Amino acid sequence: MNSMPDASGSETLTAKAALQRLIEGNQRFYASPDATAERPRSRGLGAAAQRPFAIILGCSDSRTPVEILFDQGFGDLFVVRIAGNIVAPSVVGSIEFAASQFGPQLAVVLGHTHCGAIDATVHAIETGNGHESQNIRSITDRITPHIEDLVRHPGSQANHPALLREATRANIRASSSHLRHGSRLLEELVSGGKLVVVGAEYNLETGCVDFFDGVPSA
């Protein structure tokens, strides 16, 4: 694939290089959160073309500021945030747009511990009572098929924190798989080696991001 220069004159990073940049940025964040780089806004930012080196599908949770936890600045990441990091049509369209227009070779589905959308979905499955808001149910209903077996498994309630953690990761894997296979455009990019989709979990307590699904070999 031909490299695509970005606004600063650098070239598009490979998926592995982009992933390494995210890992190193997160290491700086959780090792020394007060020492992460300050990213000033450039006056010419609006005139420059977008060249984000990665796409991030994250959760809307206010405790998960994507650019901060990866120690990145203006123009570095194309971020889509939605409760439960679910894959809805508008989300797919946003990611298709970024992948086809700007050329980043890495997309990350970023979930997190103590996710309210996961907790609400588990509660709905356990009680059979969905949220009274149809709009909120549209979120939990997308998560339910991916975690229902876990919730209904005998003995799952004996360790509720472990259930929530496992359900969170199952939902991340499902969203990652949906991006790889639920869009013709993205599937062609993935099969052609032009895009890698990785699943990751952000730990609210430690500040560490664990990349655990679809990670390319070293």
Secondary structure as UniProt FT lines:
FT   TURN            7..8
FT   HELIX           15..31
FT   HELIX           33..35
FT   TURN            43..47
FT   STRAND          54..58
FT   TURN            62..63
FT   HELIX           66..69
FT   TURN            70..71
FT   TURN            74..76
FT   STRAND          77..81
FT   HELIX           83..85
FT   HELIX           89..102
FT   STRAND          106..112
FT   HELIX           116..127
FT   HELIX           134..152
FT   TURN            154..155
FT   HELIX           156..159
FT   HELIX           160..181
FT   HELIX           184..191
FT   TURN            192..193
FT   STRAND          196..202
FT   TURN            204..206
FT   STRAND          209..213
//
